[in-house]
Amino acid sequence: MNNHFFSDYFAKLQDMNQLWWKELDSGKAAMNTPVTKALNDINLEDATEFLEKAAAQPGALAKIQMDWWENQVKIWENVAVGNTTAESAFIKPAKNDKRFDDPAWEDEAFYNYIKQSYLLFSNTMRETIDSIEGVDEKAKERLGYFSRQAINAMAPSNFVTTNPELAKLTVETNGENLIKGMELLQEDLQSSADVLKIRMTNDSAFELGVTIAKTEGEVVFKNELFELIQYKPLTEAVNKTPLLIVPPFINKYYILDLRDHNSMVRWLVEQGHTVFMMSWRNPDASLKDVDFDNYVLDGVVKAVDAVEDITGQKHINTVGYCIGGTLLAITLAYYAAKRMRNRIKSASFFTTLLDFSQPGEMGAYINDPIITAIEAQNNANGYMDGRSLSVTFSLLRENSLYWNYYINNYLKGNSLLDFDLLYWNGDSTNVAAKCHSTLLRKFYLENKLVENKGYKVGGVYIDLSKIKVPTYFISTEEDHIALWQGTYRGAQQLGGKSTFVLGESGHIAGIVNPPQKNKYGFWVNDSKEENADIWLAGAKREDGSWWTHWNGWLTTFSPTEQVSPCAMGNENYASLYAAPGDYVKQVLPLAES
């Protein structure tokens, strides 16, 4: 290493320390938040209950400890005699575990031993939690989740001295990787909220309306919650029934309009659909009291009015993605409860939860003490900071969505990738305080949407069974945000004819699956089974993108004859400015209005 490495490195480290203490003093550091205190308290309660139950089951603990010791000795003996090949390894990483791909983890005895010992420890901790009987199931789920987080944070791959690839790189570059990584870390700390948000991509490589979110259109309506985009037709004739897309307000809409080759919006327009998209405002403290019902009444309902007026059609097709789908379903139930005329011809739901009884790993945060702490923190700010929310979602898949970027950016010092989907993932949005409280407490914790007279909008109770329009549910096999078994259960709450499709991959990649890539397939089954797993057992797998299957279903709700495209906006909804509009360009942290 060069003579200046240590002086340069520790100078950067000193800068980091000063920044960290400044954040502590200003109250931004995570350890100062009500949520962290609530997490610590509930983890202590869970650990106390676990230890009390374990103390009454000494035989179970003794067996686990003995097994761990015997296995540890076997690892040592195996490595000591030179058996370091993958075939001879006593403990192997999971197939999708990329942390130990470097050959030195196998070839060099020191690293081989560290890897296997770590994996054994990880497995033993999981087995220990699972083996103790009598622990509350929710407490056991939390213990498993947060123990996994801690264990994966301590992985030898996350440290220079115990990661052979990092150690070699540091020597070869004279430590320049760590210098560059420290600079990136400092920049990320300054742009984070109360939890370190690691950049996943090169932000300067993308520009909204130029490189992504560039499907041509006009903003034809705007209020304090959303802008409505009408996209320019790309065919001489269009399907008579227009299509309105309701994206989630916890993310930006352009996940469905990235670049030309993977833009669902552009693909739909090319198929002859007249497409409208809602673009939600990124809320600041001035929208503190905006609630979920505001997003229904001042959001989706207003958008439906505008689409009908502009196109001259009395019925429209609709799409809701994730929480946008929850919004759409509540809107349909609201129309039914108000006995309004049938305005929606079909509704499609992308990875949408309506029954929140199966929240997946999000369940670790779904309890009264943590939600109460989140509410207190959000009420002080006026919103749930989208940067912190983004980290929470990343930590649901911490090795692939957090620690690998930690290693790549801060320890390897690599240049950031130009990846549109990751750029979108890092372009976070806040959630208004009151709305976030409703989402967590009324929906996730209390599951009010499926309860009789459980949730009210605009003075009427919501009853999902009153939704009679045909519906299409697309969920994804590996979704860790909206488990497909849960979305399947929600689909059964509706009263109309429902088509359920299960795509491959996860919450984002499984949805953004353009036909020309031919990457992921999907499962279909016309039978209606009460149990999701039974449905899947009888399902048929199809090759290719679900987009074409869905489009075939969707076009059945348009008359066979096509019509000339309507104008962009009209007298009542004049074009304001070009897509992608203003709201989507609001980036965090926001200037308070």
C-alpha positions as CSV (number, residue, x, y, z in Angstrom):
1,M,0.0,0.0,0.0
2,N,1.2,3.6,-0.6
3,N,2.5,5.7,2.2
4,H,-0.6,7.9,2.2
5,F,-3.2,5.2,2.5
6,F,-3.6,5.1,6.2
7,S,-3.4,8.9,6.6
8,D,-6.0,9.4,3.8
9,Y,-8.2,6.6,5.1
10,F,-8.3,7.8,8.7
11,A,-8.8,11.4,7.5
12,K,-12.0,10.2,5.8
13,L,-12.9,8.2,8.8
14,Q,-12.5,11.3,11.0
15,D,-14.9,13.2,8.6
16,M,-17.4,10.4,8.9
17,N,-17.2,10.4,12.7
18,Q,-17.8,14.2,12.8
19,L,-20.8,13.7,10.4
20,W,-22.1,10.9,12.6
21,W,-21.9,12.9,15.8
22,K,-23.6,15.8,14.1
23,E,-26.4,13.6,13.1
24,L,-26.7,12.3,16.7
25,D,-26.8,15.9,18.0
26,S,-29.5,16.8,15.5
27,G,-31.6,13.8,16.4
28,K,-31.5,12.2,13.0
29,A,-29.6,9.1,14.0
30,A,-31.7,6.0,14.1
31,M,-31.0,5.3,17.8
32,N,-32.8,8.5,18.8
33,T,-36.1,7.7,17.2
34,P,-39.3,6.4,18.9
35,V,-39.4,3.5,16.5
36,T,-35.9,2.3,17.5
37,K,-36.9,2.5,21.2
38,A,-40.1,0.5,20.5
39,L,-38.1,-2.1,18.5
40,N,-35.6,-2.4,21.4
41,D,-38.4,-2.8,23.9
42,I,-40.3,-5.4,22.1
43,N,-37.2,-7.3,21.2
44,L,-36.3,-7.4,24.9
45,E,-39.8,-8.7,25.7
46,D,-39.6,-11.4,23.1
47,A,-36.1,-12.4,24.2
48,T,-37.1,-12.5,27.8
49,E,-40.1,-14.7,27.0
50,F,-37.9,-17.0,24.9
51,L,-35.3,-17.4,27.6
52,E,-37.9,-18.2,30.2
53,K,-39.4,-20.9,28.0
54,A,-35.9,-22.2,27.1
55,A,-34.9,-22.4,30.7
56,A,-37.8,-24.8,31.3
57,Q,-36.6,-27.0,28.3
58,P,-32.9,-27.6,29.2
59,G,-32.9,-30.9,27.2
60,A,-33.7,-29.1,23.9
61,L,-31.0,-26.5,24.4
62,A,-28.4,-29.1,25.5
63,K,-29.1,-31.1,22.3
64,I,-28.7,-28.1,20.1
65,Q,-25.5,-27.0,21.8
66,M,-24.0,-30.5,21.6
67,D,-25.0,-30.8,17.9
68,W,-23.3,-27.4,17.2
69,W,-20.1,-28.4,19.0
70,E,-19.9,-31.8,17.2
71,N,-20.5,-30.1,13.8
72,Q,-18.0,-27.4,14.6
73,V,-15.4,-30.1,15.3
74,K,-16.3,-31.9,12.0
75,I,-15.8,-28.6,10.1
76,W,-12.4,-28.1,11.7
77,E,-11.3,-31.7,11.0
78,N,-12.5,-31.6,7.4
79,V,-10.6,-28.3,6.7
80,A,-7.5,-29.4,8.6
81,V,-6.9,-32.4,6.3
82,G,-7.4,-30.2,3.2
83,N,-11.0,-31.1,2.2
84,T,-12.0,-27.7,1.1
85,T,-13.9,-28.5,-2.1
86,A,-17.5,-27.7,-2.5
87,E,-18.3,-31.4,-2.5
88,S,-16.6,-32.1,0.7
89,A,-18.0,-29.0,2.6
90,F,-19.9,-30.0,5.7
91,I,-22.1,-26.9,5.6
92,K,-23.0,-25.4,2.2
93,P,-24.6,-22.0,1.4
94,A,-28.1,-21.9,0.0
95,K,-28.2,-22.0,-3.8
96,N,-29.2,-18.4,-4.1
97,D,-26.6,-17.2,-1.6
98,K,-24.1,-15.2,-3.6
99,R,-22.0,-14.0,-0.7
100,F,-19.5,-16.8,-1.0
101,D,-19.0,-17.1,-4.7
102,D,-15.4,-16.1,-4.7
103,P,-13.2,-19.3,-5.2
104,A,-11.0,-18.4,-2.2
105,W,-14.0,-19.2,0.1
106,E,-13.4,-22.8,-0.9
107,D,-9.8,-23.0,-1.9
108,E,-8.2,-21.3,1.1
109,A,-8.5,-23.2,4.4
110,F,-8.8,-20.1,6.6
111,Y,-11.7,-18.6,4.6
112,N,-13.3,-22.0,4.1
113,Y,-13.4,-22.5,7.9
114,I,-14.8,-19.0,8.5
115,K,-17.5,-19.6,5.9
116,Q,-18.7,-22.9,7.2
117,S,-18.5,-21.9,10.9
118,Y,-20.6,-18.8,10.1
119,L,-23.2,-20.8,8.2
120,L,-23.3,-23.4,11.0
121,F,-23.9,-20.6,13.6
122,S,-26.6,-19.1,11.4
123,N,-28.4,-22.4,11.0
124,T,-28.0,-23.2,14.8
125,M,-29.6,-19.9,15.8
126,R,-32.6,-20.5,13.5
127,E,-32.9,-24.1,14.9
128,T,-32.7,-22.8,18.5
129,I,-35.6,-20.4,18.0
130,D,-37.7,-23.0,16.2
131,S,-37.1,-25.7,18.8
132,I,-38.3,-23.9,21.9
133,E,-42.0,-24.7,22.5
134,G,-44.6,-22.4,24.1
135,V,-43.3,-19.1,22.7
136,D,-45.9,-16.9,21.2
137,E,-45.9,-17.4,17.5
138,K,-45.8,-13.7,16.7
139,A,-42.9,-13.3,19.1
140,K,-41.1,-16.3,17.5
141,E,-41.6,-14.7,14.1
142,R,-40.1,-11.5,15.3
143,L,-37.2,-13.3,17.0
144,G,-36.5,-15.2,13.8
145,Y,-36.6,-12.1,11.6
146,F,-34.5,-9.8,13.7
147,S,-32.0,-12.5,14.6
148,R,-31.6,-13.1,10.9
149,Q,-31.0,-9.4,10.3
150,A,-28.3,-9.4,13.0
151,I,-26.6,-12.6,11.8
152,N,-26.5,-11.4,8.2
153,A,-25.1,-8.1,9.3
154,M,-22.3,-10.0,11.0
155,A,-21.5,-12.1,7.9
156,P,-17.8,-12.5,7.2
157,S,-18.4,-11.3,3.7
158,N,-19.2,-7.8,5.1
159,F,-15.7,-7.2,6.5
160,V,-12.4,-6.6,4.7
161,T,-10.4,-8.8,7.0
162,T,-12.6,-11.9,6.6
163,N,-13.6,-11.5,3.0
164,P,-10.8,-12.9,0.7
165,E,-12.1,-10.9,-2.4
166,L,-12.0,-7.6,-0.4
167,A,-8.7,-8.3,1.2
168,K,-7.1,-9.0,-2.2
169,L,-8.7,-6.0,-3.7
170,T,-7.5,-3.7,-0.9
171,V,-3.9,-4.8,-1.4
172,E,-4.1,-4.6,-5.2
173,T,-5.5,-1.1,-5.2
174,N,-3.3,0.2,-2.4
175,G,-6.5,0.8,-0.4
176,E,-8.1,3.1,-2.9
177,N,-11.2,1.0,-2.8
178,L,-11.7,1.9,0.8
179,I,-11.0,5.6,0.2
180,K,-13.5,5.8,-2.6
181,G,-16.0,3.7,-0.5
182,M,-15.7,6.1,2.4
183,E,-16.5,9.0,0.1
184,L,-19.6,7.2,-1.1
185,L,-20.7,6.4,2.5
186,Q,-20.3,10.0,3.5
187,E,-22.5,11.1,0.6
188,D,-25.1,8.5,1.4
189,L,-25.2,9.4,5.1
190,Q,-25.9,13.1,4.2
191,S,-28.8,12.1,1.9
192,S,-30.3,9.5,4.3
193,A,-33.0,10.0,6.9
194,D,-32.8,8.1,10.2
195,V,-31.4,4.9,8.6
196,L,-28.5,4.6,6.1
197,K,-30.0,4.4,2.6
198,I,-27.4,2.9,0.2
199,R,-27.5,4.1,-3.3
200,M,-28.0,1.2,-5.7
201,T,-27.4,3.0,-9.0
202,N,-25.9,6.0,-10.7
203,D,-28.5,8.7,-10.3
204,S,-26.9,11.0,-12.9
205,A,-27.5,8.4,-15.6
206,F,-31.2,9.0,-15.8
207,E,-33.5,11.9,-16.4
208,L,-37.3,11.8,-16.1
209,G,-38.9,12.5,-19.4
210,V,-35.7,12.0,-21.3
211,T,-34.2,8.6,-20.6
212,I,-37.1,7.1,-18.5
213,A,-40.8,8.0,-18.0
214,K,-40.7,9.3,-21.5
215,T,-43.8,7.9,-23.2
216,E,-45.4,10.9,-24.8
217,G,-48.4,12.4,-23.1
218,E,-50.0,15.4,-21.4
219,V,-51.0,16.2,-17.9
220,V,-54.7,16.9,-18.2
221,F,-55.7,17.3,-14.5
222,K,-54.1,18.3,-11.3
223,N,-55.1,18.8,-7.7
224,E,-53.2,18.7,-4.4
225,L,-52.9,14.9,-4.5
226,F,-52.2,13.8,-8.0
227,E,-51.7,14.7,-11.7
228,L,-53.5,12.8,-14.4
229,I,-51.5,11.9,-17.5
230,Q,-53.2,11.1,-20.8
231,Y,-50.8,9.2,-23.2
232,K,-50.6,10.0,-26.9
233,P,-52.0,7.2,-29.1
234,L,-49.5,5.2,-31.2
235,T,-52.1,3.5,-33.4
236,E,-54.5,5.0,-36.0
237,A,-57.5,3.4,-34.2
238,V,-57.8,2.6,-30.5
239,N,-59.9,0.3,-28.3
240,K,-63.2,2.1,-27.4
241,T,-62.9,1.5,-23.7
242,P,-60.1,3.6,-22.1
243,L,-57.7,2.3,-19.4
244,L,-56.9,4.1,-16.1
245,I,-53.9,3.0,-14.0
246,V,-53.8,3.6,-10.3
247,P,-50.2,3.2,-9.1
248,P,-49.2,3.0,-5.4
249,F,-48.7,6.3,-3.6
250,I,-45.7,4.8,-1.7
251,N,-43.7,4.7,-5.0
252,K,-43.6,6.7,-8.2
253,Y,-45.7,5.6,-11.2
254,Y,-42.9,5.3,-13.7
255,I,-42.0,1.7,-12.6
256,L,-44.6,1.1,-15.4
257,D,-42.9,3.5,-17.8
258,L,-39.2,3.0,-17.5
259,R,-37.4,2.8,-20.9
260,D,-39.0,1.9,-24.3
261,H,-38.1,-1.8,-24.1
262,N,-39.6,-2.3,-20.6
263,S,-42.4,0.3,-20.4
264,M,-45.8,-1.3,-19.8
265,V,-47.4,2.0,-20.6
266,R,-45.8,2.2,-24.0
267,W,-46.6,-1.4,-24.7
268,L,-50.3,-0.9,-23.8
269,V,-50.5,2.2,-26.1
270,E,-48.9,0.1,-28.9
271,Q,-51.7,-2.5,-28.4
272,G,-54.3,0.2,-29.1
273,H,-55.3,1.2,-25.5
274,T,-56.1,4.8,-24.5
275,V,-54.1,4.9,-21.3
276,F,-54.4,7.3,-18.4
277,M,-52.0,7.3,-15.4
278,M,-52.3,8.9,-12.0
279,S,-49.1,10.4,-10.7
280,W,-49.2,11.0,-7.0
281,R,-47.8,14.0,-5.2
282,N,-44.8,13.4,-2.9
283,P,-46.3,14.7,0.4
284,D,-44.7,17.0,2.8
285,A,-45.9,18.1,6.2
286,S,-48.6,20.3,4.8
287,L,-50.5,17.0,3.8
288,K,-50.1,15.5,7.3
289,D,-53.9,15.0,7.7
290,V,-54.5,13.5,4.3
291,D,-56.0,10.0,4.9
292,F,-56.7,6.9,2.8
293,D,-60.2,8.0,2.0
294,N,-58.9,11.3,0.6
295,Y,-56.9,9.2,-1.9
296,V,-60.1,7.5,-2.8
297,L,-62.5,10.5,-3.0
298,D,-60.0,13.2,-4.2
299,G,-57.9,10.8,-6.1
300,V,-59.3,7.8,-7.9
301,V,-62.9,9.1,-8.1
302,K,-61.7,12.4,-9.6
303,A,-59.5,10.5,-12.1
304,V,-62.4,8.3,-13.2
305,D,-64.5,11.5,-13.7
306,A,-61.8,13.0,-15.9
307,V,-61.2,9.9,-18.0
308,E,-65.0,9.6,-18.7
309,D,-65.3,13.3,-19.6
310,I,-62.2,13.3,-21.9
311,T,-63.0,10.1,-23.8
312,G,-66.8,10.5,-23.8
313,Q,-67.1,6.9,-22.6
314,K,-69.4,5.9,-19.8
315,H,-67.4,2.8,-18.8
316,I,-63.6,2.4,-18.3
317,N,-61.2,-0.4,-17.6
318,T,-59.0,0.1,-14.5
319,V,-55.7,-1.2,-13.1
320,G,-54.3,-0.9,-9.5
321,Y,-50.8,-1.8,-8.6
322,C,-49.9,-2.8,-5.0
323,I,-51.5,-0.3,-2.6
324,G,-52.9,1.4,-5.7
325,G,-55.0,-1.8,-6.2
326,T,-56.2,-1.5,-2.6
327,L,-57.3,2.1,-3.4
328,L,-59.0,0.9,-6.5
329,A,-60.9,-1.9,-4.7
330,I,-62.1,0.5,-2.0
331,T,-63.2,2.9,-4.8
332,L,-65.3,0.2,-6.5
333,A,-66.8,-0.8,-3.1
334,Y,-67.6,2.9,-2.5
335,Y,-69.4,3.2,-5.8
336,A,-71.4,0.1,-4.9
337,A,-72.3,1.3,-1.4
338,K,-73.4,4.7,-2.8
339,R,-75.6,2.8,-5.4
340,M,-73.9,4.8,-8.2
341,R,-74.2,3.8,-11.8
342,N,-71.7,1.1,-12.9
343,R,-68.8,3.1,-14.3
344,I,-66.1,0.4,-14.2
345,K,-66.1,-2.3,-16.9
346,S,-63.2,-4.3,-15.5
347,A,-60.6,-4.1,-12.7
348,S,-57.1,-5.5,-12.8
349,F,-55.0,-5.9,-9.6
350,F,-51.2,-6.2,-9.6
351,T,-49.7,-7.7,-6.5
352,T,-52.6,-6.3,-4.4
353,L,-53.5,-7.1,-0.8
354,L,-57.1,-6.8,0.3
355,D,-57.0,-9.3,3.1
356,F,-54.0,-8.3,5.2
357,S,-54.0,-11.3,7.5
358,Q,-50.8,-12.7,5.9
359,P,-48.4,-9.8,5.7
360,G,-45.3,-11.9,5.3
361,E,-42.1,-10.6,6.9
362,M,-43.7,-7.2,7.2
363,G,-45.4,-8.8,10.1
364,A,-42.3,-8.2,12.3
365,Y,-43.3,-4.6,12.4
366,I,-47.1,-5.1,12.7
367,N,-47.9,-4.8,16.4
368,D,-49.4,-2.1,18.5
369,P,-46.2,-0.8,20.2
370,I,-44.2,-0.4,17.0
371,I,-47.1,1.1,15.1
372,T,-47.8,3.5,18.0
373,A,-44.1,4.6,17.8
374,I,-44.3,5.0,14.1
375,E,-47.4,7.1,14.5
376,A,-45.6,9.3,17.0
377,Q,-42.6,9.8,14.8
378,N,-44.8,10.5,11.7
379,N,-47.0,13.0,13.5
380,A,-43.9,14.9,14.6
381,N,-42.7,15.0,11.0
382,G,-46.0,15.2,9.2
383,Y,-45.2,12.1,7.1
384,M,-43.4,8.8,7.0
385,D,-40.1,9.5,5.4
386,G,-39.8,7.6,2.2
387,R,-36.1,7.1,2.5
388,S,-36.6,5.1,5.7
389,L,-39.5,3.2,4.2
390,S,-37.3,2.2,1.3
391,V,-34.6,0.8,3.6
392,T,-37.3,-1.2,5.5
393,F,-38.4,-2.8,2.2
394,S,-34.8,-3.5,1.2
395,L,-34.1,-5.2,4.5
396,L,-36.9,-7.7,3.8
397,R,-34.2,-9.2,1.4
398,E,-31.2,-7.9,3.2
399,N,-28.4,-9.9,1.5
400,S,-29.5,-9.1,-2.0
401,L,-31.0,-5.6,-1.6
402,Y,-28.8,-4.1,1.1
403,W,-25.5,-5.8,2.2
404,N,-24.4,-6.6,-1.4
405,Y,-24.6,-2.9,-2.2
406,Y,-22.9,-2.1,1.1
407,I,-20.0,-4.3,0.0
408,N,-20.0,-3.1,-3.7
409,N,-20.1,0.6,-2.8
410,Y,-18.3,1.1,0.4
411,L,-15.8,-1.8,0.6
412,K,-15.1,-2.4,-3.1
413,G,-15.5,1.2,-4.0
414,N,-17.0,0.3,-7.4
415,S,-18.7,2.7,-9.7
416,L,-22.4,2.6,-9.4
417,L,-24.4,0.9,-12.1
418,D,-26.8,2.5,-14.7
419,F,-29.9,0.4,-13.9
420,D,-33.3,2.0,-14.5
421,L,-35.2,-0.2,-12.1
422,L,-32.8,0.5,-9.3
423,Y,-32.9,4.2,-10.0
424,W,-36.7,4.0,-9.6
425,N,-36.3,2.0,-6.4
426,G,-34.1,4.8,-4.9
427,D,-36.4,7.6,-5.9
428,S,-38.4,7.4,-2.7
429,T,-41.7,9.0,-1.8
430,N,-43.1,10.1,1.6
431,V,-46.4,8.9,2.9
432,A,-48.8,11.3,4.7
433,A,-48.8,10.7,8.4
434,K,-52.5,10.0,8.8
435,C,-52.7,7.8,5.7
436,H,-49.7,5.8,6.8
437,S,-51.4,5.2,10.2
438,T,-54.5,4.0,8.5
439,L,-52.5,1.7,6.3
440,L,-50.6,0.1,9.2
441,R,-53.3,0.1,11.9
442,K,-56.6,-0.3,10.2
443,F,-55.5,-2.5,7.3
444,Y,-52.4,-4.5,8.4
445,L,-53.0,-4.7,12.2
446,E,-56.8,-4.8,12.4
447,N,-57.6,-6.1,8.9
448,K,-60.6,-3.9,8.7
449,L,-61.2,-4.2,4.9
450,V,-62.5,-7.7,5.2
451,E,-64.4,-7.1,8.4
452,N,-68.2,-6.4,8.3
453,K,-68.6,-2.7,8.6
454,G,-65.0,-2.4,9.4
455,Y,-64.0,0.6,7.3
456,K,-65.9,3.6,6.1
457,V,-65.3,6.0,3.2
458,G,-67.4,9.1,2.4
459,G,-69.9,8.2,5.0
460,V,-70.5,4.6,3.8
461,Y,-69.2,1.2,4.9
462,I,-67.0,-0.7,2.5
463,D,-68.1,-4.2,1.5
464,L,-65.7,-5.8,-0.9
465,S,-68.3,-8.5,-1.7
466,K,-70.4,-5.8,-3.4
467,I,-67.8,-5.5,-6.1
468,K,-69.4,-7.3,-9.1
469,V,-67.2,-6.2,-12.0
470,P,-64.9,-8.8,-13.6
471,T,-61.4,-8.8,-12.0
472,Y,-58.0,-10.0,-13.0
473,F,-55.4,-10.6,-10.2
474,I,-51.7,-11.0,-11.1
475,S,-49.4,-11.9,-8.2
476,T,-45.9,-13.2,-8.2
477,E,-44.3,-16.3,-6.8
478,E,-41.4,-14.7,-4.9
479,D,-43.1,-11.5,-3.8
480,H,-41.9,-10.7,-0.3
481,I,-44.1,-7.6,0.1
482,A,-47.5,-9.0,-0.9
483,L,-47.3,-12.7,-0.5
484,W,-49.3,-14.3,-3.3
485,Q,-51.2,-16.6,-0.9
486,G,-52.5,-13.4,0.8
487,T,-53.4,-11.8,-2.5
488,Y,-55.2,-15.0,-3.5
489,R,-57.2,-14.8,-0.3
490,G,-58.1,-11.2,-1.0
491,A,-59.3,-12.0,-4.5
492,Q,-61.9,-14.3,-2.9
493,Q,-63.4,-11.4,-1.0
494,L,-64.9,-9.9,-4.2
495,G,-68.3,-10.7,-5.6
496,G,-67.7,-10.7,-9.4
497,K,-66.0,-13.2,-11.7
498,S,-62.3,-13.3,-10.9
499,T,-59.3,-14.5,-12.9
500,F,-56.2,-15.3,-10.8
501,V,-52.7,-15.6,-12.4
502,L,-49.4,-16.3,-10.7
503,G,-46.3,-15.0,-12.3
504,E,-42.7,-16.0,-11.7
505,S,-40.1,-13.8,-9.9
506,G,-41.0,-11.0,-7.4
507,H,-42.9,-7.9,-6.6
508,I,-41.3,-5.7,-9.3
509,A,-39.4,-8.0,-11.8
510,G,-42.4,-10.3,-12.0
511,I,-44.7,-7.4,-13.0
512,V,-42.3,-5.5,-15.3
513,N,-41.9,-8.5,-17.6
514,P,-42.2,-7.4,-21.2
515,P,-43.1,-10.1,-23.8
516,Q,-40.0,-9.5,-26.0
517,K,-37.7,-10.6,-23.1
518,N,-39.4,-13.9,-22.7
519,K,-37.9,-14.2,-19.3
520,Y,-40.6,-15.3,-16.8
521,G,-43.6,-17.5,-17.2
522,F,-46.8,-17.7,-15.3
523,W,-49.4,-20.2,-13.9
524,V,-53.2,-20.2,-14.7
525,N,-56.0,-22.2,-13.3
526,D,-59.7,-21.6,-14.0
527,S,-60.9,-23.6,-11.0
528,K,-61.8,-21.7,-7.8
529,E,-60.1,-23.3,-4.8
530,E,-60.4,-22.0,-1.3
531,N,-56.7,-22.9,-0.6
532,A,-54.0,-21.1,-2.6
533,D,-51.6,-24.1,-2.6
534,I,-54.3,-26.4,-3.9
535,W,-55.0,-23.8,-6.7
536,L,-51.3,-23.9,-7.6
537,A,-51.1,-27.7,-7.5
538,G,-53.8,-27.7,-10.2
539,A,-52.4,-24.8,-12.2
540,K,-50.8,-25.0,-15.7
541,R,-47.5,-23.2,-16.3
542,E,-47.4,-21.0,-19.5
543,D,-44.2,-19.7,-21.1
544,G,-43.8,-16.0,-21.9
545,S,-45.0,-12.9,-20.2
546,W,-48.4,-12.6,-18.5
547,W,-48.8,-9.3,-20.3
548,T,-50.1,-11.0,-23.4
549,H,-52.5,-13.2,-21.4
550,W,-53.8,-10.1,-19.5
551,N,-54.2,-8.1,-22.7
552,G,-56.3,-10.9,-24.2
553,W,-58.5,-10.8,-21.1
554,L,-58.6,-7.0,-21.2
555,T,-59.7,-6.7,-24.8
556,T,-62.8,-8.7,-24.1
557,F,-64.1,-5.7,-22.3
558,S,-63.8,-3.4,-25.4
559,P,-66.2,-3.5,-28.3
560,T,-64.9,-5.4,-31.3
561,E,-64.9,-2.2,-33.4
562,Q,-62.2,0.3,-32.8
563,V,-62.6,4.1,-32.8
564,S,-60.5,7.1,-33.7
565,P,-58.3,8.4,-30.8
566,C,-59.8,11.1,-28.7
567,A,-58.2,14.5,-28.3
568,M,-55.6,15.1,-25.6
569,G,-57.8,16.7,-22.9
570,N,-60.9,18.8,-23.6
571,E,-62.6,22.0,-22.5
572,N,-63.1,20.7,-19.0
573,Y,-59.7,19.1,-18.7
574,A,-57.3,21.2,-20.7
575,S,-53.7,20.0,-21.2
576,L,-51.5,21.7,-18.6
577,Y,-48.0,20.6,-19.7
578,A,-46.2,17.6,-21.0
579,A,-45.7,14.2,-19.3
580,P,-44.2,13.2,-17.0
581,G,-45.5,16.3,-15.2
582,D,-44.3,18.0,-12.0
583,Y,-45.2,15.7,-9.1
584,V,-43.0,12.8,-10.2
585,K,-40.0,15.1,-10.2
586,Q,-40.2,15.9,-6.5
587,V,-37.3,14.2,-4.8
588,L,-36.4,13.7,-1.2
589,P,-35.8,15.5,1.0
590,L,-38.6,17.9,0.0
591,A,-38.6,21.6,0.6
592,E,-41.5,22.3,2.9
593,S,-44.4,24.1,1.3
